Amino acid sequence: MATNTGDDYRRGAVRGRSQSQNTQTGSWTKRDTSTGRFMDGKEGGKPFKGVRREK
């Protein structure tokens, strides 16, 4: 698991997770890659830190 540095970035990658952006609303959704279940959603334009992006 990635660790927070306290300086607005993470050291290392978050494994087993991915994220995608809803093009209509601009919100980001985090997903567990092993089960495919959606874990968390985030309103606004900023993506989750250190999580791989899906296309």
mmCIF file of the N, C-alpha and C atoms, coordinates in Angstrom:
data_MODEL
# 
_entry.id   MODEL 
# 
loop_
_atom_site.group_PDB 
_atom_site.id 
_atom_site.type_symbol 
_atom_site.label_atom_id 
_atom_site.label_alt_id 
_atom_site.label_comp_id 
_atom_site.label_asym_id 
_atom_site.label_entity_id 
_atom_site.label_seq_id 
_atom_site.pdbx_PDB_ins_code 
_atom_site.Cartn_x 
_atom_site.Cartn_y 
_atom_site.Cartn_z 
_atom_site.occupancy 
_atom_site.B_iso_or_equiv 
_atom_site.pdbx_formal_charge 
_atom_site.auth_seq_id 
_atom_site.auth_comp_id 
_atom_site.auth_asym_id 
_atom_site.auth_atom_id 
_atom_site.pdbx_PDB_model_num 
ATOM 1   N N  . MET A 1 1  ? 0.849   -1.174 0.000   1.00 0.00 ? 1  MET A N  1 
ATOM 2   C CA . MET A 1 1  ? 0.000   0.000  0.000   1.00 0.00 ? 1  MET A CA 1 
ATOM 3   C C  . MET A 1 1  ? 0.891   1.233  0.000   1.00 0.00 ? 1  MET A C  1 
ATOM 4   N N  . ALA A 1 2  ? 0.441   2.262  -0.676  1.00 0.00 ? 2  ALA A N  1 
ATOM 5   C CA . ALA A 1 2  ? 1.201   3.503  -0.745  1.00 0.00 ? 2  ALA A CA 1 
ATOM 6   C C  . ALA A 1 2  ? 1.133   4.234  0.598   1.00 0.00 ? 2  ALA A C  1 
ATOM 7   N N  . THR A 1 3  ? 2.152   5.023  0.871   1.00 0.00 ? 3  THR A N  1 
ATOM 8   C CA . THR A 1 3  ? 2.187   5.777  2.120   1.00 0.00 ? 3  THR A CA 1 
ATOM 9   C C  . THR A 1 3  ? 2.064   7.268  1.837   1.00 0.00 ? 3  THR A C  1 
ATOM 10  N N  . ASN A 1 4  ? 1.371   7.970  2.714   1.00 0.00 ? 4  ASN A N  1 
ATOM 11  C CA . ASN A 1 4  ? 1.237   9.414  2.589   1.00 0.00 ? 4  ASN A CA 1 
ATOM 12  C C  . ASN A 1 4  ? 2.502   10.082 3.097   1.00 0.00 ? 4  ASN A C  1 
ATOM 13  N N  . THR A 1 5  ? 2.901   11.176 2.437   1.00 0.00 ? 5  THR A N  1 
ATOM 14  C CA . THR A 1 5  ? 4.082   11.913 2.874   1.00 0.00 ? 5  THR A CA 1 
ATOM 15  C C  . THR A 1 5  ? 3.714   13.154 3.659   1.00 0.00 ? 5  THR A C  1 
ATOM 16  N N  . GLY A 1 6  ? 2.472   13.611 3.539   1.00 0.00 ? 6  GLY A N  1 
ATOM 17  C CA . GLY A 1 6  ? 2.054   14.840 4.193   1.00 0.00 ? 6  GLY A CA 1 
ATOM 18  C C  . GLY A 1 6  ? 2.293   16.069 3.349   1.00 0.00 ? 6  GLY A C  1 
ATOM 19  N N  . ASP A 1 7  ? 2.898   15.900 2.176   1.00 0.00 ? 7  ASP A N  1 
ATOM 20  C CA . ASP A 1 7  ? 3.179   17.017 1.275   1.00 0.00 ? 7  ASP A CA 1 
ATOM 21  C C  . ASP A 1 7  ? 2.322   16.958 0.029   1.00 0.00 ? 7  ASP A C  1 
ATOM 22  N N  . ASP A 1 8  ? 1.096   16.424 0.139   1.00 0.00 ? 8  ASP A N  1 
ATOM 23  C CA . ASP A 1 8  ? 0.121   16.367 -0.944  1.00 0.00 ? 8  ASP A CA 1 
ATOM 24  C C  . ASP A 1 8  ? 0.519   15.422 -2.084  1.00 0.00 ? 8  ASP A C  1 
ATOM 25  N N  . TYR A 1 9  ? 1.268   14.355 -1.755  1.00 0.00 ? 9  TYR A N  1 
ATOM 26  C CA . TYR A 1 9  ? 1.528   13.305 -2.733  1.00 0.00 ? 9  TYR A CA 1 
ATOM 27  C C  . TYR A 1 9  ? 1.800   12.009 -1.990  1.00 0.00 ? 9  TYR A C  1 
ATOM 28  N N  . ARG A 1 10 ? 1.761   10.899 -2.708  1.00 0.00 ? 10 ARG A N  1 
ATOM 29  C CA . ARG A 1 10 ? 2.008   9.590  -2.118  1.00 0.00 ? 10 ARG A CA 1 
ATOM 30  C C  . ARG A 1 10 ? 3.325   9.034  -2.630  1.00 0.00 ? 10 ARG A C  1 
ATOM 31  N N  . ARG A 1 11 ? 3.958   8.220  -1.810  1.00 0.00 ? 11 ARG A N  1 
ATOM 32  C CA . ARG A 1 11 ? 5.179   7.537  -2.218  1.00 0.00 ? 11 ARG A CA 1 
ATOM 33  C C  . ARG A 1 11 ? 4.803   6.086  -2.512  1.00 0.00 ? 11 ARG A C  1 
ATOM 34  N N  . GLY A 1 12 ? 4.935   5.685  -3.776  1.00 0.00 ? 12 GLY A N  1 
ATOM 35  C CA . GLY A 1 12 ? 4.569   4.336  -4.168  1.00 0.00 ? 12 GLY A CA 1 
ATOM 36  C C  . GLY A 1 12 ? 3.188   4.304  -4.808  1.00 0.00 ? 12 GLY A C  1 
ATOM 37  N N  . ALA A 1 13 ? 2.833   3.171  -5.343  1.00 0.00 ? 13 ALA A N  1 
ATOM 38  C CA . ALA A 1 13 ? 1.565   3.004  -6.040  1.00 0.00 ? 13 ALA A CA 1 
ATOM 39  C C  . ALA A 1 13 ? 0.558   2.292  -5.150  1.00 0.00 ? 13 ALA A C  1 
ATOM 40  N N  . VAL A 1 14 ? -0.705  2.600  -5.358  1.00 0.00 ? 14 VAL A N  1 
ATOM 41  C CA . VAL A 1 14 ? -1.779  1.889  -4.679  1.00 0.00 ? 14 VAL A CA 1 
ATOM 42  C C  . VAL A 1 14 ? -2.082  0.652  -5.531  1.00 0.00 ? 14 VAL A C  1 
ATOM 43  N N  . ARG A 1 15 ? -1.912  -0.524 -4.973  1.00 0.00 ? 15 ARG A N  1 
ATOM 44  C CA . ARG A 1 15 ? -2.084  -1.756 -5.744  1.00 0.00 ? 15 ARG A CA 1 
ATOM 45  C C  . ARG A 1 15 ? -3.495  -2.306 -5.588  1.00 0.00 ? 15 ARG A C  1 
ATOM 46  N N  . GLY A 1 16 ? -3.975  -2.948 -6.647  1.00 0.00 ? 16 GLY A N  1 
ATOM 47  C CA . GLY A 1 16 ? -5.270  -3.605 -6.595  1.00 0.00 ? 16 GLY A CA 1 
ATOM 48  C C  . GLY A 1 16 ? -6.449  -2.666 -6.732  1.00 0.00 ? 16 GLY A C  1 
ATOM 49  N N  . ARG A 1 17 ? -6.194  -1.439 -7.160  1.00 0.00 ? 17 ARG A N  1 
ATOM 50  C CA . ARG A 1 17 ? -7.280  -0.480 -7.326  1.00 0.00 ? 17 ARG A CA 1 
ATOM 51  C C  . ARG A 1 17 ? -7.096  0.268  -8.637  1.00 0.00 ? 17 ARG A C  1 
ATOM 52  N N  . SER A 1 18 ? -8.192  0.737  -9.188  1.00 0.00 ? 18 SER A N  1 
ATOM 53  C CA . SER A 1 18 ? -8.143  1.577  -10.376 1.00 0.00 ? 18 SER A CA 1 
ATOM 54  C C  . SER A 1 18 ? -9.252  2.610  -10.260 1.00 0.00 ? 18 SER A C  1 
ATOM 55  N N  . GLN A 1 19 ? -9.188  3.619  -11.113 1.00 0.00 ? 19 GLN A N  1 
ATOM 56  C CA . GLN A 1 19 ? -10.201 4.665  -11.075 1.00 0.00 ? 19 GLN A CA 1 
ATOM 57  C C  . GLN A 1 19 ? -10.577 5.069  -12.485 1.00 0.00 ? 19 GLN A C  1 
ATOM 58  N N  . SER A 1 20 ? -11.785 5.560  -12.625 1.00 0.00 ? 20 SER A N  1 
ATOM 59  C CA . SER A 1 20 ? -12.251 6.074  -13.906 1.00 0.00 ? 20 SER A CA 1 
ATOM 60  C C  . SER A 1 20 ? -13.078 7.330  -13.650 1.00 0.00 ? 20 SER A C  1 
ATOM 61  N N  . GLN A 1 21 ? -13.152 8.166  -14.674 1.00 0.00 ? 21 GLN A N  1 
ATOM 62  C CA . GLN A 1 21 ? -13.867 9.428  -14.541 1.00 0.00 ? 21 GLN A CA 1 
ATOM 63  C C  . GLN A 1 21 ? -15.148 9.389  -15.355 1.00 0.00 ? 21 GLN A C  1 
ATOM 64  N N  . ASN A 1 22 ? -16.228 9.851  -14.750 1.00 0.00 ? 22 ASN A N  1 
ATOM 65  C CA . ASN A 1 22 ? -17.496 9.988  -15.437 1.00 0.00 ? 22 ASN A CA 1 
ATOM 66  C C  . ASN A 1 22 ? -17.417 11.236 -16.300 1.00 0.00 ? 22 ASN A C  1 
ATOM 67  N N  . THR A 1 23 ? -17.563 11.090 -17.607 1.00 0.00 ? 23 THR A N  1 
ATOM 68  C CA . THR A 1 23 ? -17.398 12.221 -18.511 1.00 0.00 ? 23 THR A CA 1 
ATOM 69  C C  . THR A 1 23 ? -18.529 13.232 -18.398 1.00 0.00 ? 23 THR A C  1 
ATOM 70  N N  . GLN A 1 24 ? -19.703 12.816 -17.960 1.00 0.00 ? 24 GLN A N  1 
ATOM 71  C CA . GLN A 1 24 ? -20.838 13.733 -17.856 1.00 0.00 ? 24 GLN A CA 1 
ATOM 72  C C  . GLN A 1 24 ? -20.769 14.599 -16.608 1.00 0.00 ? 24 GLN A C  1 
ATOM 73  N N  . THR A 1 25 ? -20.403 14.009 -15.476 1.00 0.00 ? 25 THR A N  1 
ATOM 74  C CA . THR A 1 25 ? -20.397 14.755 -14.219 1.00 0.00 ? 25 THR A CA 1 
ATOM 75  C C  . THR A 1 25 ? -19.005 15.195 -13.794 1.00 0.00 ? 25 THR A C  1 
ATOM 76  N N  . GLY A 1 26 ? -17.953 14.547 -14.300 1.00 0.00 ? 26 GLY A N  1 
ATOM 77  C CA . GLY A 1 26 ? -16.588 14.868 -13.921 1.00 0.00 ? 26 GLY A CA 1 
ATOM 78  C C  . GLY A 1 26 ? -16.150 14.225 -12.622 1.00 0.00 ? 26 GLY A C  1 
ATOM 79  N N  . SER A 1 27 ? -16.992 13.382 -12.018 1.00 0.00 ? 27 SER A N  1 
ATOM 80  C CA . SER A 1 27 ? -16.630 12.733 -10.754 1.00 0.00 ? 27 SER A CA 1 
ATOM 81  C C  . SER A 1 27 ? -15.762 11.503 -11.023 1.00 0.00 ? 27 SER A C  1 
ATOM 82  N N  . TRP A 1 28 ? -14.950 11.132 -10.028 1.00 0.00 ? 28 TRP A N  1 
ATOM 83  C CA . TRP A 1 28 ? -14.064 9.981  -10.115 1.00 0.00 ? 28 TRP A CA 1 
ATOM 84  C C  . TRP A 1 28 ? -14.614 8.846  -9.269  1.00 0.00 ? 28 TRP A C  1 
ATOM 85  N N  . THR A 1 29 ? -14.474 7.594  -9.757  1.00 0.00 ? 29 THR A N  1 
ATOM 86  C CA . THR A 1 29 ? -14.937 6.412  -9.041  1.00 0.00 ? 29 THR A CA 1 
ATOM 87  C C  . THR A 1 29 ? -13.776 5.442  -8.898  1.00 0.00 ? 29 THR A C  1 
ATOM 88  N N  . LYS A 1 30 ? -13.531 4.978  -7.663  1.00 0.00 ? 30 LYS A N  1 
ATOM 89  C CA . LYS A 1 30 ? -12.458 4.030  -7.384  1.00 0.00 ? 30 LYS A CA 1 
ATOM 90  C C  . LYS A 1 30 ? -13.035 2.620  -7.383  1.00 0.00 ? 30 LYS A C  1 
ATOM 91  N N  . ARG A 1 31 ? -12.273 1.660  -7.951  1.00 0.00 ? 31 ARG A N  1 
ATOM 92  C CA . ARG A 1 31 ? -12.760 0.301  -8.125  1.00 0.00 ? 31 ARG A CA 1 
ATOM 93  C C  . ARG A 1 31 ? -11.704 -0.701 -7.671  1.00 0.00 ? 31 ARG A C  1 
ATOM 94  N N  . ASP A 1 32 ? -12.141 -1.780 -7.040  1.00 0.00 ? 32 ASP A N  1 
ATOM 95  C CA . ASP A 1 32 ? -11.254 -2.874 -6.646  1.00 0.00 ? 32 ASP A CA 1 
ATOM 96  C C  . ASP A 1 32 ? -11.051 -3.770 -7.863  1.00 0.00 ? 32 ASP A C  1 
ATOM 97  N N  . THR A 1 33 ? -9.800  -3.974 -8.285  1.00 0.00 ? 33 THR A N  1 
ATOM 98  C CA . THR A 1 33 ? -9.549  -4.724 -9.514  1.00 0.00 ? 33 THR A CA 1 
ATOM 99  C C  . THR A 1 33 ? -9.760  -6.226 -9.350  1.00 0.00 ? 33 THR A C  1 
ATOM 100 N N  . SER A 1 34 ? -9.653  -6.761 -8.137  1.00 0.00 ? 34 SER A N  1 
ATOM 101 C CA . SER A 1 34 ? -9.818  -8.209 -7.970  1.00 0.00 ? 34 SER A CA 1 
ATOM 102 C C  . SER A 1 34 ? -11.292 -8.611 -8.008  1.00 0.00 ? 34 SER A C  1 
ATOM 103 N N  . THR A 1 35 ? -12.178 -7.817 -7.426  1.00 0.00 ? 35 THR A N  1 
ATOM 104 C CA . THR A 1 35 ? -13.600 -8.155 -7.403  1.00 0.00 ? 35 THR A CA 1 
ATOM 105 C C  . THR A 1 35 ? -14.418 -7.367 -8.422  1.00 0.00 ? 35 THR A C  1 
ATOM 106 N N  . GLY A 1 36 ? -13.912 -6.220 -8.856  1.00 0.00 ? 36 GLY A N  1 
ATOM 107 C CA . GLY A 1 36 ? -14.641 -5.391 -9.807  1.00 0.00 ? 36 GLY A CA 1 
ATOM 108 C C  . GLY A 1 36 ? -15.681 -4.493 -9.152  1.00 0.00 ? 36 GLY A C  1 
ATOM 109 N N  . ARG A 1 37 ? -15.761 -4.517 -7.828  1.00 0.00 ? 37 ARG A N  1 
ATOM 110 C CA . ARG A 1 37 ? -16.758 -3.708 -7.117  1.00 0.00 ? 37 ARG A CA 1 
ATOM 111 C C  . ARG A 1 37 ? -16.281 -2.275 -6.972  1.00 0.00 ? 37 ARG A C  1 
ATOM 112 N N  . PHE A 1 38 ? -17.232 -1.343 -7.049  1.00 0.00 ? 38 PHE A N  1 
ATOM 113 C CA . PHE A 1 38 ? -16.928 0.058  -6.846  1.00 0.00 ? 38 PHE A CA 1 
ATOM 114 C C  . PHE A 1 38 ? -16.765 0.315  -5.355  1.00 0.00 ? 38 PHE A C  1 
ATOM 115 N N  . MET A 1 39 ? -15.725 1.065  -4.990  1.00 0.00 ? 39 MET A N  1 
ATOM 116 C CA . MET A 1 39 ? -15.398 1.274  -3.589  1.00 0.00 ? 39 MET A CA 1 
ATOM 117 C C  . MET A 1 39 ? -15.784 2.655  -3.094  1.00 0.00 ? 39 MET A C  1 
ATOM 118 N N  . ASP A 1 40 ? -15.481 3.677  -3.895  1.00 0.00 ? 40 ASP A N  1 
ATOM 119 C CA . ASP A 1 40 ? -15.624 5.034  -3.416  1.00 0.00 ? 40 ASP A CA 1 
ATOM 120 C C  . ASP A 1 40 ? -15.834 5.960  -4.602  1.00 0.00 ? 40 ASP A C  1 
ATOM 121 N N  . GLY A 1 41 ? -16.469 7.073  -4.358  1.00 0.00 ? 41 GLY A N  1 
ATOM 122 C CA . GLY A 1 41 ? -16.666 8.093  -5.369  1.00 0.00 ? 41 GLY A CA 1 
ATOM 123 C C  . GLY A 1 41 ? -16.171 9.427  -4.870  1.00 0.00 ? 41 GLY A C  1 
ATOM 124 N N  . LYS A 1 42 ? -15.787 10.290 -5.798  1.00 0.00 ? 42 LYS A N  1 
ATOM 125 C CA . LYS A 1 42 ? -15.231 11.583 -5.417  1.00 0.00 ? 42 LYS A CA 1 
ATOM 126 C C  . LYS A 1 42 ? -15.756 12.644 -6.379  1.00 0.00 ? 42 LYS A C  1 
ATOM 127 N N  . GLU A 1 43 ? -16.435 13.640 -5.831  1.00 0.00 ? 43 GLU A N  1 
ATOM 128 C CA . GLU A 1 43 ? -16.955 14.737 -6.644  1.00 0.00 ? 43 GLU A CA 1 
ATOM 129 C C  . GLU A 1 43 ? -15.827 15.713 -6.960  1.00 0.00 ? 43 GLU A C  1 
ATOM 130 N N  . GLY A 1 44 ? -15.960 16.380 -8.073  1.00 0.00 ? 44 GLY A N  1 
ATOM 131 C CA . GLY A 1 44 ? -14.971 17.396 -8.420  1.00 0.00 ? 44 GLY A CA 1 
ATOM 132 C C  . GLY A 1 44 ? -13.979 16.903 -9.440  1.00 0.00 ? 44 GLY A C  1 
ATOM 133 N N  . GLY A 1 45 ? -13.043 17.746 -9.803  1.00 0.00 ? 45 GLY A N  1 
ATOM 134 C CA . GLY A 1 45 ? -12.120 17.460 -10.888 1.00 0.00 ? 45 GLY A CA 1 
ATOM 135 C C  . GLY A 1 45 ? -10.853 16.744 -10.507 1.00 0.00 ? 45 GLY A C  1 
ATOM 136 N N  . LYS A 1 46 ? -10.530 16.614 -9.198  1.00 0.00 ? 46 LYS A N  1 
ATOM 137 C CA . LYS A 1 46 ? -9.275  15.983 -8.814  1.00 0.00 ? 46 LYS A CA 1 
ATOM 138 C C  . LYS A 1 46 ? -9.445  14.478 -8.666  1.00 0.00 ? 46 LYS A C  1 
ATOM 139 N N  . PRO A 1 47 ? -8.553  13.679 -9.273  1.00 0.00 ? 47 PRO A N  1 
ATOM 140 C CA . PRO A 1 47 ? -8.619  12.214 -9.116  1.00 0.00 ? 47 PRO A CA 1 
ATOM 141 C C  . PRO A 1 47 ? -8.027  11.785 -7.781  1.00 0.00 ? 47 PRO A C  1 
ATOM 142 N N  . PHE A 1 48 ? -8.200  10.485 -7.463  1.00 0.00 ? 48 PHE A N  1 
ATOM 143 C CA . PHE A 1 48 ? -7.593  9.924  -6.265  1.00 0.00 ? 48 PHE A CA 1 
ATOM 144 C C  . PHE A 1 48 ? -6.076  9.895  -6.468  1.00 0.00 ? 48 PHE A C  1 
ATOM 145 N N  . LYS A 1 49 ? -5.332  10.044 -5.379  1.00 0.00 ? 49 LYS A N  1 
ATOM 146 C CA . LYS A 1 49 ? -3.868  10.080 -5.456  1.00 0.00 ? 49 LYS A CA 1 
ATOM 147 C C  . LYS A 1 49 ? -3.301  8.674  -5.559  1.00 0.00 ? 49 LYS A C  1 
ATOM 148 N N  . GLY A 1 50 ? -2.395  8.474  -6.514  1.00 0.00 ? 50 GLY A N  1 
ATOM 149 C CA . GLY A 1 50 ? -1.637  7.236  -6.614  1.00 0.00 ? 50 GLY A CA 1 
ATOM 150 C C  . GLY A 1 50 ? -2.407  6.038  -7.117  1.00 0.00 ? 50 GLY A C  1 
ATOM 151 N N  . VAL A 1 51 ? -3.650  6.228  -7.594  1.00 0.00 ? 51 VAL A N  1 
ATOM 152 C CA . VAL A 1 51 ? -4.464  5.108  -8.068  1.00 0.00 ? 51 VAL A CA 1 
ATOM 153 C C  . VAL A 1 51 ? -4.413  5.094  -9.592  1.00 0.00 ? 51 VAL A C  1 
ATOM 154 N N  . ARG A 1 52 ? -4.197  3.904  -10.157 1.00 0.00 ? 52 ARG A N  1 
ATOM 155 C CA . ARG A 1 52 ? -4.117  3.747  -11.605 1.00 0.00 ? 52 ARG A CA 1 
ATOM 156 C C  . ARG A 1 52 ? -5.409  4.167  -12.276 1.00 0.00 ? 52 ARG A C  1 
ATOM 157 N N  . ARG A 1 53 ? -5.317  4.772  -13.439 1.00 0.00 ? 53 ARG A N  1 
ATOM 158 C CA . ARG A 1 53 ? -6.503  5.236  -14.170 1.00 0.00 ? 53 ARG A CA 1 
ATOM 159 C C  . ARG A 1 53 ? -6.881  4.269  -15.267 1.00 0.00 ? 53 ARG A C  1 
ATOM 160 N N  . GLU A 1 54 ? -8.175  4.057  -15.438 1.00 0.00 ? 54 GLU A N  1 
ATOM 161 C CA . GLU A 1 54 ? -8.710  3.235  -16.522 1.00 0.00 ? 54 GLU A CA 1 
ATOM 162 C C  . GLU A 1 54 ? -9.069  4.148  -17.688 1.00 0.00 ? 54 GLU A C  1 
ATOM 163 N N  . LYS A 1 55 ? -9.119  3.574  -18.848 1.00 0.00 ? 55 LYS A N  1 
ATOM 164 C CA . LYS A 1 55 ? -9.532  4.355  -20.024 1.00 0.00 ? 55 LYS A CA 1 
ATOM 165 C C  . LYS A 1 55 ? -10.914 3.979  -20.438 1.00 0.00 ? 55 LYS A C  1 
# 
